[in-house]
Each structure stands twice: as structure tokens, then as C-alpha cells.
Amino acid sequence: MELTSGIFKVAENIYENNKGSILRTIIYTIGHFAIAISVLMLVSDVSFKVAMTDAIVEPIANSVWYFVLDKWWASRSKN
């Protein structure tokens, strides 16, 4: 029980300290899913299933990159 409450406390602290970056990252990722699916279906003429798979896997990596970039950018703009 103590381990579980500790994990939730850590997650809550991470969320509270990064609320703005996390929200922007989520919005970016959702938009990227929609755009990637549309482009893949139109340009590559692939099925929705294939487009959706690619459009989900690739943006997850991009969203991690964006989060790191946003945290770095925010830390530099405070100075």
C-alpha cells in the first residue's frame, strides 16, 4: 500500500511541476495523429488500419522529443 501511494505521489508531483508542458504535448500528439493518418491515406494510398498504426507509433516518439524540447525551451526563456 505504501509503495502504491508513493508512486501516485510522485506522479502527482511530476504532473503539478509540468502541467503546461504535459497539456501542450497531449494536444500536439492528438493533432499529429489526425494529420499523419490523413496524409498517409492520401499520399501513400494505404488503408486506414496501416495509416493509424504508423500515425500512432511515430508521434509517440515525437511527443517525447517535444516534451524534452519544451522543458529545455522553457528553462532557457526564464533567464
DOFI-58151 format. One line per field, with one value per residue: x, y, z of N, C-alpha, C in turn; residue number from 1. Coordinates in pm, 1 decimal, padded with zeros to 6 digits. Atoms other than C-alpha are relative to their C-alpha. Layout:
N
n.X: c(X|...)
n.Y: c(Y|...)
n.Z: c(Z|...)
ca.X: c(X|...)
ca.Y: c(Y|...)
ca.Z: c(Z|...)
c.X: c(X|...)
c.Y: c(Y|...)
c.Z: c(Z|...)
num: c(NUM|...)
//
This chain:
79
n.X: c(00082.1|-00087.8|-00064.0|00099.7|00025.1|-00121.6|00000.0|00099.7|-00050.6|-00102.7|00070.7|00067.7|-00103.3|-00043.3|00108.2|00010.0|-00117.5|-00011.1|00137.4|00008.5|-00069.4|00074.6|00121.1|-00041.2|-00046.3|00118.5|00069.8|-00085.7|00002.4|00131.0|-00001.1|-00092.8|00068.8|00098.2|-00069.8|-00077.5|00093.4|00051.2|-00105.9|-00036.9|00105.6|00006.9|-00124.9|-00052.8|00110.7|00004.4|00127.1|00014.3|-00065.2|-00144.7|-00025.8|00020.3|-00112.0|-00117.1|00028.0|-00003.3|-00133.4|-00097.2|00018.0|-00036.3|-00141.2|-00006.6|00054.0|-00105.2|-00096.1|00057.4|00002.0|-00136.8|-00028.6|00078.4|-00058.8|-00124.9|00033.2|00056.3|-00106.5|-00085.8|00070.6|00016.8|-00120.1)
n.Y: c(-00120.3|-00116.4|-00014.4|-00054.6|-00141.2|-00072.9|-00014.2|-00102.0|-00129.6|-00039.4|-00035.9|-00128.1|-00104.7|-00019.5|-00069.9|-00138.6|-00077.1|-00003.3|-00006.0|-00068.3|00078.3|00123.9|-00034.1|-00031.6|00124.2|00081.0|-00063.7|00019.7|00140.9|00028.3|-00062.9|00073.6|00123.3|-00030.2|-00045.1|00110.7|00094.7|-00060.7|-00009.3|00135.0|00055.5|-00073.5|00002.6|00136.0|00087.5|00117.5|00016.0|-00073.8|00077.5|-00019.6|-00141.7|-00023.2|00061.0|-00085.2|-00133.2|00004.4|00036.8|-00106.0|-00118.3|00023.6|-00037.5|-00145.8|-00068.7|00003.2|-00101.7|-00132.4|-00027.8|-00034.7|-00128.9|-00103.5|-00023.9|-00070.8|-00134.2|-00077.4|-00031.4|-00101.2|-00127.4|-00061.9|-00080.3)
n.Z: c(00000.0|-00008.8|00130.7|00092.6|-00031.1|00037.5|00145.5|00033.8|-00045.5|00097.2|00123.5|-00025.0|-00000.2|00138.4|00069.5|-00050.1|00041.4|00146.4|00050.2|00129.0|00101.9|00023.1|00076.3|00137.5|00061.2|00031.1|00112.2|00117.2|00037.5|00060.0|00131.7|00085.1|00040.4|00104.6|00120.1|00056.6|00061.9|00123.1|00100.3|00044.8|00084.1|00125.3|00075.7|00016.7|00038.6|-00086.6|-00070.1|-00125.3|-00105.7|00012.5|-00027.9|-00142.5|-00072.2|00017.9|-00054.0|-00146.4|-00047.6|00027.4|-00084.3|-00139.9|-00007.9|00016.0|-00117.7|-00101.7|00044.6|-00020.2|-00143.3|-00038.0|00062.3|-00066.9|-00132.4|00020.9|00050.3|-00111.5|-00096.2|00059.5|00016.1|-00131.7|-00029.0)
ca.X: c(00000.0|00281.8|00454.6|00135.3|00069.6|00433.8|00402.2|00084.6|00252.7|00549.8|00314.8|00117.1|00436.0|00551.2|00210.6|00197.9|00550.4|00493.0|00122.5|00164.9|00416.3|00210.5|-00108.0|00069.9|00230.4|-00106.3|-00272.1|00022.6|00011.9|-00362.4|-00325.0|-00029.6|-00232.6|-00507.6|-00269.1|-00049.6|-00345.3|-00485.4|-00154.7|-00063.4|-00401.2|-00388.4|-00022.5|00068.8|-00270.9|-00260.6|-00553.8|-00687.1|-00555.1|-00199.2|-00213.6|-00345.8|-00072.1|00204.2|00035.8|00025.7|00371.1|00571.6|00407.2|00464.6|00837.4|00784.0|00578.0|00859.8|01100.1|00861.8|00825.5|01204.2|01237.7|00959.2|01113.4|01452.2|01299.0|01100.2|01408.5|01605.5|01333.6|01312.1|01662.1)
ca.Y: c(00000.0|00238.8|00174.6|00246.2|00572.0|00672.6|00610.1|00819.4|01099.8|01101.9|01105.5|01391.6|01591.3|01535.0|01646.7|01957.1|02063.8|02008.0|02081.9|02325.9|02113.4|01797.9|01965.6|02109.9|01771.7|01591.3|01843.0|01824.7|01444.5|01423.9|01669.4|01475.8|01150.6|01309.1|01479.2|01172.1|00942.0|01182.6|01237.8|00869.4|00773.8|01047.5|01035.1|00669.3|00523.9|00287.0|00150.2|00329.0|00049.5|00080.8|00460.8|00455.0|00218.1|00430.9|00752.5|00637.0|00481.1|00761.4|01051.8|00882.8|00916.0|01274.4|01364.2|01252.2|01464.1|01762.1|01733.9|01738.0|02027.4|02225.4|02178.4|02289.5|02586.8|02697.9|02677.8|02892.4|03158.8|03222.3|03372.5)
ca.Z: c(00000.0|00086.9|-00246.6|-00439.8|-00254.9|-00312.2|-00686.5|-00703.5|-00504.8|-00744.6|-01045.4|-00889.8|-00829.9|-01188.5|-01316.9|-01095.1|-01193.3|-01566.6|-01615.9|-01905.6|-02094.3|-02049.0|-02178.3|-02484.4|-02550.5|-02537.6|-02772.3|-03013.2|-03011.7|-03084.3|-03371.6|-03503.9|-03503.6|-03714.3|-03956.2|-04001.5|-04069.2|-04327.3|-04504.8|-04512.9|-04657.4|-04921.5|-05023.4|-04974.0|-05054.9|-04756.0|-04558.6|-04254.0|-04031.2|-04163.0|-04150.7|-03795.4|-03677.2|-03824.8|-03714.7|-03352.8|-03316.7|-03477.7|-03288.4|-02954.0|-03018.3|-03138.8|-02831.4|-02601.3|-02806.3|-02792.5|-02414.0|-02369.4|-02614.8|-02445.0|-02099.6|-02230.2|-02415.7|-02110.1|-01889.2|-02133.5|-02173.9|-01797.0|-01797.8)
c.X: c(00086.6|00069.0|-00095.4|-00025.2|00122.1|00007.8|-00098.6|00046.7|00106.4|-00065.4|-00069.7|00100.0|00050.2|-00105.1|-00005.8|00115.7|00010.8|-00135.5|-00009.7|00064.3|-00075.8|-00124.4|00035.0|00044.9|-00116.9|-00074.7|00078.7|-00011.5|-00132.0|-00008.3|00090.1|-00061.3|-00091.5|00068.5|00073.7|-00090.1|-00048.9|00104.7|00037.9|-00105.4|-00004.4|00125.2|00045.2|-00105.2|00001.0|-00135.1|-00000.5|00074.1|00151.8|00036.4|-00011.4|00116.1|00124.1|-00019.7|-00000.1|00141.8|00099.2|-00022.8|00030.0|00147.4|00015.3|-00049.9|00100.0|00105.3|-00053.3|-00000.2|00138.6|00037.3|-00072.4|00056.1|00130.7|-00027.1|-00051.5|00106.9|00092.8|-00069.3|-00023.7|00114.8|00000.1)
c.Y: c(00126.9|00027.6|00064.0|00147.4|00084.8|00024.6|00108.4|00139.5|00051.9|00045.2|00135.1|00115.5|00029.0|00079.1|00146.0|00086.8|00017.4|00015.0|00061.8|-00079.7|-00127.7|00027.8|00031.4|-00125.0|-00088.1|00056.9|-00018.0|-00143.4|-00037.7|00059.5|-00074.2|-00131.6|00027.2|00040.1|-00115.3|-00103.3|00054.3|00002.1|-00137.6|-00059.5|00068.6|-00017.8|-00142.1|-00100.3|-00131.4|-00005.9|00082.4|-00070.4|00019.4|00144.5|00029.1|-00057.5|00087.0|00135.3|00002.5|-00026.7|00115.2|00124.5|-00021.6|00036.2|00151.5|00073.8|-00001.0|00105.5|00140.5|00038.8|00042.7|00137.3|00113.9|00031.7|00076.9|00144.3|00089.2|00038.2|00107.9|00136.4|00069.6|00094.8|00129.8)
c.Z: c(00000.0|-00133.8|-00100.0|00026.7|-00034.9|-00150.2|-00042.7|00041.6|-00097.3|-00130.2|00015.7|-00001.0|-00141.2|-00076.6|00043.0|-00048.1|-00151.7|-00068.1|-00139.0|-00111.6|-00033.0|-00083.5|-00145.9|-00073.5|-00040.8|-00120.4|-00129.5|-00051.2|-00066.4|-00140.4|-00096.5|-00047.3|-00119.0|-00131.1|-00067.3|-00067.5|-00133.8|-00110.6|-00052.7|-00092.7|-00135.7|-00086.1|-00030.6|-00042.3|00079.1|00070.2|00129.3|00113.0|-00001.6|00034.7|00149.0|00081.6|-00009.4|00066.9|00152.1|00050.6|-00017.3|00086.1|00148.2|00020.5|-00013.0|00123.8|00114.6|-00033.6|00025.5|00147.8|00047.4|-00056.6|00071.0|00138.6|-00013.3|-00041.2|00113.1|00100.6|-00053.7|-00007.8|00133.8|00031.6|-00071.9)
num: c(1|2|3|4|5|6|7|8|9|10|11|12|13|14|15|16|17|18|19|20|21|22|23|24|25|26|27|28|29|30|31|32|33|34|35|36|37|38|39|40|41|42|43|44|45|46|47|48|49|50|51|52|53|54|55|56|57|58|59|60|61|62|63|64|65|66|67|68|69|70|71|72|73|74|75|76|77|78|79)
//
